[in-house]
Amino acid sequence: MPKLKDKKRENYSVASEIDRLEERRARCRDNLDQAEFRYRRVTLSEKENERQDLEEEMAIMNERVQKLDLELQVLRGENRRNMVLSVALLAVSALFYYVFIYCEESDQS
């Protein structure tokens, strides 16, 4: 049984889902940059407890960014496949138009 979150995602197009994931990835990157800055500052002050907390936070954010990168890769592949399918349908439609409409008109002349 699909999760509620998955049902909501079914209503989105692939392109909008890619945009949404890219925004989330950018926010995660910003948060990671802020955590790294705080980590460098704490490293200078030698506070062991804060440094370990920041290392854990940075590890979690790195995992999130990696997951988002994988999801984006999958969605971009799906988007590419959809584009190829659309181009193929356009080509088949153009072929049918040429064969049935254009050739039929030239036979009547």
DRENKENU-179193 format. One record per residue (C-alpha): residue number from 1; residue in one letter; x, y, z. Coordinates in steps of 0.02 Angstrom, whole numbers. Example, Ala and Ser with C-alpha at 12.3 -4.5 7.8 and 13.67 -1.06 7.14 Angstrom:
<tidrens>
<tidren 1 a <615 -225 390>>
<tidren 2 s <684 -53 357>>
</tidrens>
This chain:
<tidrens>
<tidren 1 m <0 0 0>>
<tidren 2 p <79 165 -53>>
<tidren 3 k <118 294 77>>
<tidren 4 l <17 453 86>>
<tidren 5 k <171 551 34>>
<tidren 6 d <188 442 -121>>
<tidren 7 k <5 471 -167>>
<tidren 8 k <32 659 -159>>
<tidren 9 r <185 644 -269>>
<tidren 10 e <85 552 -403>>
<tidren 11 n <-7 714 -441>>
<tidren 12 y <155 805 -485>>
<tidren 13 s <239 802 -653>>
<tidren 14 v <416 738 -666>>
<tidren 15 a <482 912 -703>>
<tidren 16 s <399 990 -551>>
<tidren 17 e <462 846 -443>>
<tidren 18 i <638 878 -507>>
<tidren 19 d <621 1063 -465>>
<tidren 20 r <557 1022 -291>>
<tidren 21 l <701 902 -257>>
<tidren 22 e <829 1027 -323>>
<tidren 23 e <760 1158 -203>>
<tidren 24 r <771 1035 -57>>
<tidren 25 r <948 989 -108>>
<tidren 26 a <999 1173 -114>>
<tidren 27 r <927 1201 61>>
<tidren 28 c <1020 1048 125>>
<tidren 29 r <1181 1112 47>>
<tidren 30 d <1155 1282 130>>
<tidren 31 n <1124 1198 298>>
<tidren 32 l <1279 1092 273>>
<tidren 33 d <1383 1245 235>>
<tidren 34 q <1320 1330 392>>
<tidren 35 a <1358 1174 496>>
<tidren 36 e <1534 1165 423>>
<tidren 37 f <1562 1348 468>>
<tidren 38 r <1504 1316 646>>
<tidren 39 y <1614 1160 652>>
<tidren 40 r <1768 1259 602>>
<tidren 41 r <1728 1389 734>>
<tidren 42 v <1702 1256 869>>
<tidren 43 t <1861 1166 817>>
<tidren 44 l <1957 1323 855>>
<tidren 45 s <1880 1336 1028>>
<tidren 46 e <1914 1151 1068>>
<tidren 47 k <1738 1108 1131>>
<tidren 48 e <1733 920 1107>>
<tidren 49 n <1547 893 1141>>
<tidren 50 e <1488 1026 1017>>
<tidren 51 r <1611 966 887>>
<tidren 52 q <1543 787 896>>
<tidren 53 d <1364 851 881>>
<tidren 54 l <1410 953 729>>
<tidren 55 e <1501 805 651>>
<tidren 56 e <1345 700 672>>
<tidren 57 e <1236 838 600>>
<tidren 58 m <1352 856 452>>
<tidren 59 a <1351 668 422>>
<tidren 60 i <1161 665 423>>
<tidren 61 m <1152 811 302>>
<tidren 62 n <1279 729 186>>
<tidren 63 e <1171 572 183>>
<tidren 64 r <1017 677 141>>
<tidren 65 v <1108 764 0>>
<tidren 66 q <1166 596 -69>>
<tidren 67 k <988 527 -61>>
<tidren 68 l <921 681 -150>>
<tidren 69 d <1057 664 -283>>
<tidren 70 l <1004 483 -313>>
<tidren 71 e <820 532 -324>>
<tidren 72 l <863 672 -445>>
<tidren 73 q <963 552 -552>>
<tidren 74 v <815 432 -561>>
<tidren 75 l <692 572 -600>>
<tidren 76 r <804 645 -735>>
<tidren 77 g <815 472 -815>>
<tidren 78 e <626 459 -811>>
<tidren 79 n <611 633 -884>>
<tidren 80 r <732 586 -1023>>
<tidren 81 r <632 428 -1060>>
<tidren 82 n <470 528 -1067>>
<tidren 83 m <550 652 -1187>>
<tidren 84 v <608 513 -1303>>
<tidren 85 l <434 437 -1299>>
<tidren 86 s <357 606 -1342>>
<tidren 87 v <475 631 -1488>>
<tidren 88 a <439 455 -1550>>
<tidren 89 l <251 487 -1542>>
<tidren 90 l <274 650 -1636>>
<tidren 91 a <376 561 -1770>>
<tidren 92 v <244 423 -1788>>
<tidren 93 s <107 555 -1800>>
<tidren 94 a <202 649 -1933>>
<tidren 95 l <230 487 -2029>>
<tidren 96 f <44 445 -2023>>
<tidren 97 y <1 620 -2080>>
<tidren 98 y <119 607 -2225>>
<tidren 99 v <63 433 -2276>>
<tidren 100 f <-125 453 -2256>>
<tidren 101 i <-157 637 -2289>>
<tidren 102 y <-17 700 -2400>>
<tidren 103 c <-3 545 -2509>>
<tidren 104 e <-192 532 -2525>>
<tidren 105 e <-201 712 -2587>>
<tidren 106 s <-65 682 -2716>>
<tidren 107 d <-157 525 -2779>>
<tidren 108 q <-315 628 -2810>>
<tidren 109 s <-221 756 -2917>>
</tidrens>
